Amino acid sequence: MSRLGSVPLSVLDLATVGSGSTDAEAVNRSVDLARHVESLGYRRFWTAEHHSIPSVASSVPDLLALRIADATSTIRVGAGGVMLPNHSPLQVAERYLTLEAFHPGRIDLGLGRAPGGDLRTAHAVRRSDALDFGGQIDELTGFLDGTLPAGHQYEGIRALPQGPSRPTLWLLGSSMASASLAAARGERYVFAAHLAPHLAGAAVQHYRERFRPSPALTRPHAIASAAVIAAEDDTRADRLAGSSALAFVHTTTGRLHHVPSLAEVDAHRWTDRERAVGQSYLQGQIIGGPKTVEAGLTDLLDVTGADELMITATVHSAADHRRSFEIIAEVAAGAKVSR
């Protein structure tokens, strides 16, 4: 029996910039999408930190989270994630405690270790070598909870504003190493199955088997993410996915552009190599009409045993993007009814 109707659905949005639109329009589109998926019953809406990528406008997740939380009322909001090595742990604690003060009980803080851009951009962001990732998390949680140990170099420094609740922490990753870290620390875990679908089952199982209860979490809790493009039928979904495929081809060849429109996809003269690259990129995604989407998401749940699914997608048109999330919600509701 399908578990699809029994698990929450959430959204990871990158504020993608489509051809013919502006960065400002992209971040406002993200806010509009958050309102829409809230009305559809999605549990949380996250944005992710990226830098110097023309097709992605989500460079500052905490500012987007503030705007999105202000524009919504029930959906959980946050980062999936903040690339912690890019930041001072104290500043991250201060920013997300402030978000929590404005919207208590609704803020998530997902932590990743990737730079969110190429190495040169990472240097421009970081400027100096950071602590190891685990050490940074220790420092961040110490600031969030006021628990830096005696003798710590920052003992006595307080992250403000402190309130009755703190942001909920999540560790993100797409490898066995991230699963081990989340398990050892007793933290909530998000596996980026849209980046490494072949590792999803093994990583989540590894996390569950090695999980050590902590003050923050007594039982393992895992989200699996998936890249999903849903449409009325498989043919339409495949057509919409062409924008994502061509955007990826542009990225791999160093031609960074906005996400191309369907007309631009149609006009593009694909080489055999480009088609192979694009098709390989789409293989790890769930693309299709309702039945195809239900089968793909059910398979991901069966493989991972995840407690929640987080959906992301690159779609040029805002209307098609919204409709994709509507169809996914309808599929999940249908699965729930069929139980």
C-alpha positions as CSV (number, residue, x, y, z in Angstrom):
1,M,0.0,0.0,0.0
2,S,1.4,3.4,-0.9
3,R,2.6,5.7,1.9
4,L,2.4,8.8,-0.3
5,G,-0.8,10.0,1.2
6,S,0.5,9.6,4.8
7,V,3.6,11.8,4.7
8,P,3.8,15.6,4.6
9,L,5.0,17.4,1.4
10,S,7.2,20.4,1.4
11,V,8.9,22.7,-1.1
12,L,12.5,23.7,-1.8
13,D,12.5,26.8,-4.1
14,L,15.6,28.4,-5.6
15,A,13.9,31.6,-6.8
16,T,14.9,30.7,-10.4
17,V,15.1,33.4,-12.9
18,G,13.5,32.6,-16.2
19,S,14.4,34.1,-19.5
20,G,12.5,37.3,-20.0
21,S,12.2,38.0,-16.3
22,T,14.3,39.8,-13.7
23,D,15.9,38.8,-10.5
24,A,13.4,41.0,-8.6
25,E,10.5,39.2,-10.3
26,A,12.1,35.9,-9.4
27,V,12.2,36.6,-5.6
28,N,8.7,37.9,-5.7
29,R,7.6,34.8,-7.6
30,S,9.0,32.8,-4.8
31,V,6.9,34.6,-2.3
32,D,3.8,34.1,-4.4
33,L,4.6,30.4,-4.7
34,A,4.9,30.1,-1.0
35,R,1.4,31.6,-0.5
36,H,0.1,29.2,-3.1
37,V,1.6,26.0,-1.7
38,E,0.5,27.0,1.8
39,S,-3.1,27.0,0.5
40,L,-2.5,23.5,-0.9
41,G,-1.4,22.2,2.5
42,Y,2.4,21.9,2.0
43,R,4.2,21.8,5.4
44,R,7.3,23.9,4.8
45,F,8.8,26.2,2.2
46,W,12.6,26.6,2.0
47,T,15.0,28.5,-0.1
48,A,18.7,27.7,-0.6
49,E,21.8,29.8,-0.6
50,H,23.5,30.3,-4.0
51,H,25.9,32.9,-5.3
52,S,26.7,34.4,-8.7
53,I,24.5,32.0,-10.6
54,P,22.4,34.1,-13.1
55,S,19.5,31.6,-13.0
56,V,19.2,31.5,-9.2
57,A,18.2,34.6,-7.1
58,S,18.2,33.0,-3.7
59,S,21.5,34.4,-2.5
60,V,20.2,35.4,1.0
61,P,17.8,32.8,2.4
62,D,17.1,34.6,5.7
63,L,15.9,37.7,3.9
64,L,13.7,35.6,1.7
65,A,12.5,33.7,4.7
66,L,11.4,36.9,6.5
67,R,9.5,38.1,3.5
68,I,7.9,34.7,2.9
69,A,7.0,34.3,6.6
70,D,5.4,37.7,6.6
71,A,3.4,36.9,3.6
72,T,2.1,33.5,4.9
73,S,0.6,32.4,8.2
74,T,0.9,28.6,8.8
75,I,3.6,27.1,6.6
76,R,7.0,26.6,8.1
77,V,9.7,28.7,6.5
78,G,13.5,28.6,6.4
79,A,16.7,27.7,4.6
80,G,17.5,24.5,2.9
81,G,20.1,25.6,3.4
82,V,22.5,28.1,4.8
83,M,26.0,27.2,3.6
84,L,27.5,27.5,7.1
85,P,31.2,27.7,6.1
86,N,30.3,30.9,4.3
87,H,29.3,32.6,7.5
88,S,30.1,33.4,11.1
89,P,28.1,31.0,13.3
90,L,27.2,33.9,15.6
91,Q,25.7,35.9,12.8
92,V,23.7,32.9,11.6
93,A,22.4,32.4,15.1
94,E,21.4,36.1,15.4
95,R,19.6,36.2,12.1
96,Y,17.6,33.0,12.6
97,L,16.8,33.9,16.3
98,T,15.4,37.2,14.9
99,L,13.3,35.3,12.4
100,E,12.1,33.0,15.2
101,A,11.2,36.1,17.3
102,F,9.1,37.5,14.5
103,H,7.5,34.1,13.7
104,P,7.8,31.7,16.7
105,G,7.5,28.1,15.9
106,R,7.7,28.5,12.2
107,I,11.4,28.8,11.4
108,D,13.7,26.1,10.1
109,L,17.5,26.4,9.8
110,G,18.9,23.9,7.4
111,L,22.7,23.7,7.3
112,G,24.9,22.7,4.4
113,R,28.7,22.8,3.8
114,A,28.9,23.4,0.0
115,P,29.9,26.8,-1.2
116,G,26.8,27.6,-3.1
117,G,28.8,28.6,-6.2
118,D,32.1,28.1,-7.9
119,L,35.4,28.1,-6.0
120,R,36.3,31.7,-6.9
121,T,32.9,32.9,-5.7
122,A,33.3,30.9,-2.6
123,H,36.6,32.7,-1.9
124,A,34.9,36.0,-2.4
125,V,32.2,35.0,0.1
126,R,34.4,33.4,2.7
127,R,37.7,35.3,2.4
128,S,39.3,33.0,5.0
129,D,39.5,29.4,6.0
130,A,36.7,28.3,8.3
131,L,36.4,25.8,11.1
132,D,35.6,22.3,10.2
133,F,31.9,21.8,9.6
134,G,31.2,19.9,12.8
135,G,33.0,22.6,14.8
136,Q,31.0,25.3,13.2
137,I,27.8,23.5,14.1
138,D,29.0,23.1,17.7
139,E,29.6,26.9,17.8
140,L,26.3,27.7,16.2
141,T,24.2,25.5,18.5
142,G,26.2,26.9,21.4
143,F,25.1,30.4,20.4
144,L,21.5,29.4,19.7
145,D,21.1,27.7,23.1
146,G,23.5,29.7,25.2
147,T,25.5,26.6,25.9
148,L,29.1,27.4,24.9
149,P,31.2,25.5,27.4
150,A,33.4,27.1,30.1
151,G,36.7,28.0,28.6
152,H,35.4,28.4,25.1
153,Q,37.0,31.4,23.3
154,Y,33.6,33.0,22.9
155,E,32.2,32.1,26.4
156,G,29.9,34.8,27.6
157,I,29.0,36.1,24.1
158,R,25.2,36.0,23.6
159,A,23.3,35.6,20.4
160,L,20.2,37.8,20.6
161,P,17.3,38.1,20.5
162,Q,16.6,35.0,22.7
163,G,13.0,33.9,23.1
164,P,11.0,30.9,24.3
165,S,11.8,28.9,21.2
166,R,14.7,28.5,18.7
167,P,14.8,27.7,15.0
168,T,14.6,24.0,14.3
169,L,17.9,22.7,13.1
170,W,18.4,20.4,10.1
171,L,21.5,18.9,8.6
172,L,21.6,18.6,4.8
173,G,23.6,16.5,2.5
174,S,23.9,14.2,-0.5
175,S,26.5,11.7,0.8
176,M,27.0,9.0,3.3
177,A,29.3,11.4,5.3
178,S,26.4,13.8,5.9
179,A,24.2,10.9,7.0
180,S,26.8,9.9,9.5
181,L,27.2,13.4,10.8
182,A,23.5,13.9,11.3
183,A,23.1,10.5,13.0
184,A,26.1,11.1,15.4
185,R,24.8,14.5,16.4
186,G,21.2,13.4,16.8
187,E,19.9,16.0,14.4
188,R,17.1,16.0,11.8
189,Y,18.4,15.1,8.3
190,V,17.6,16.0,4.8
191,F,19.0,13.9,2.0
192,A,19.2,15.6,-1.4
193,A,17.9,12.8,-3.5
194,H,17.5,15.2,-6.4
195,L,21.3,15.5,-6.5
196,A,22.2,11.9,-5.7
197,P,19.2,9.6,-6.2
198,H,21.3,6.5,-6.3
199,L,22.5,7.0,-2.7
200,A,19.1,8.0,-1.2
201,G,18.1,4.6,0.2
202,A,21.5,3.7,1.6
203,A,22.1,7.2,3.1
204,V,18.7,7.4,4.9
205,Q,19.0,3.8,6.2
206,H,22.6,4.6,7.4
207,Y,21.3,7.7,9.2
208,R,18.5,5.7,10.9
209,E,20.7,2.8,12.0
210,R,23.4,5.0,13.5
211,F,21.1,7.7,15.0
212,R,22.0,8.7,18.6
213,P,19.2,10.4,20.5
214,S,20.0,14.0,21.6
215,P,18.3,16.7,23.6
216,A,17.0,18.1,20.3
217,L,15.6,14.9,18.9
218,T,14.9,11.5,20.5
219,R,14.1,9.6,17.3
220,P,15.5,10.0,13.7
221,H,13.6,12.2,11.4
222,A,14.5,12.2,7.7
223,I,13.3,14.2,4.7
224,A,14.1,13.1,1.1
225,S,14.1,15.7,-1.6
226,A,13.0,15.1,-5.2
227,A,13.1,17.1,-8.4
228,V,9.5,16.8,-9.7
229,I,7.9,18.3,-12.8
230,A,4.2,17.5,-13.0
231,A,1.8,18.3,-15.7
232,E,-1.6,17.1,-17.0
233,D,0.2,14.3,-18.9
234,D,3.6,12.8,-19.6
235,T,4.0,14.6,-22.9
236,R,3.4,18.1,-21.4
237,A,5.7,17.4,-18.5
238,D,8.5,16.2,-20.8
239,R,8.1,19.4,-22.7
240,L,8.3,21.6,-19.5
241,A,11.5,19.7,-18.5
242,G,13.3,20.9,-21.6
243,S,13.9,24.2,-19.9
244,S,15.6,22.5,-17.0
245,A,17.7,20.3,-19.3
246,L,18.9,23.2,-21.5
247,A,19.7,25.3,-18.4
248,F,21.9,22.5,-17.1
249,V,23.6,22.1,-20.5
250,H,24.4,25.8,-20.5
251,T,25.8,25.5,-17.0
252,T,28.1,22.5,-17.9
253,T,29.5,24.4,-20.8
254,G,30.1,27.6,-18.8
255,R,27.4,29.6,-20.6
256,L,25.5,30.8,-17.6
257,H,22.1,32.1,-18.5
258,H,18.6,32.5,-17.2
259,V,16.3,29.4,-17.4
260,P,15.3,29.3,-21.1
261,S,11.7,29.5,-22.2
262,L,10.0,26.7,-24.1
263,A,10.3,28.7,-27.3
264,E,14.1,29.0,-26.7
265,V,14.3,25.2,-26.1
266,D,12.5,24.6,-29.4
267,A,14.8,26.9,-31.3
268,H,18.0,25.5,-29.8
269,R,20.1,23.4,-32.1
270,W,20.9,20.5,-29.9
271,T,24.1,18.6,-30.5
272,D,24.2,14.9,-29.8
273,R,26.4,15.5,-26.8
274,E,24.0,18.2,-25.4
275,R,21.1,15.8,-25.7
276,A,23.0,13.1,-23.9
277,V,23.9,15.5,-21.1
278,G,20.4,16.9,-20.8
279,Q,18.8,13.4,-20.8
280,S,21.3,12.2,-18.2
281,Y,20.5,15.2,-15.9
282,L,16.7,14.5,-16.2
283,Q,17.1,10.8,-15.4
284,G,17.3,11.5,-11.7
285,Q,14.0,13.5,-11.8
286,I,10.3,12.6,-11.6
287,I,8.7,14.0,-14.7
288,G,5.2,13.2,-15.9
289,G,1.5,13.2,-15.5
290,P,-0.3,12.3,-12.3
291,K,0.2,8.5,-12.5
292,T,3.9,8.9,-13.3
293,V,4.4,11.3,-10.5
294,E,2.6,9.1,-8.0
295,A,4.7,6.1,-9.0
296,G,8.0,8.1,-8.8
297,L,7.2,9.6,-5.4
298,T,5.9,6.3,-4.0
299,D,9.1,4.6,-5.2
300,L,11.2,7.2,-3.4
301,L,9.3,6.7,-0.2
302,D,9.6,2.9,-0.5
303,V,13.4,3.2,-1.1
304,T,14.1,5.7,1.7
305,G,11.3,5.3,4.2
306,A,11.5,9.1,4.6
307,D,9.2,10.9,7.0
308,E,8.6,13.7,4.6
309,L,9.1,14.6,0.9
310,M,10.5,17.9,-0.2
311,I,9.8,18.9,-3.8
312,T,11.9,21.1,-6.0
313,A,11.7,21.9,-9.7
314,T,13.1,24.2,-12.4
315,V,10.2,25.4,-14.6
316,H,10.3,28.5,-16.7
317,S,6.7,29.6,-16.4
318,A,5.3,30.7,-13.1
319,A,1.9,29.3,-14.0
320,D,3.3,25.9,-15.0
321,H,5.4,25.9,-11.8
322,R,2.3,26.5,-9.7
323,R,0.3,24.0,-11.6
324,S,3.0,21.4,-11.0
325,F,2.7,21.8,-7.2
326,E,-1.1,21.6,-7.5
327,I,-0.9,18.3,-9.4
328,I,1.5,16.8,-6.8
329,A,-0.8,17.9,-4.0
330,E,-3.8,16.3,-5.8
331,V,-1.8,13.1,-6.4
332,A,-1.0,12.9,-2.7
333,A,-4.5,13.6,-1.7
334,G,-5.7,10.9,-4.0
335,A,-3.3,8.5,-2.5
336,K,-4.5,9.4,1.0
337,V,-8.2,8.9,0.0
338,S,-7.3,5.5,-1.6
339,R,-6.0,4.3,1.7
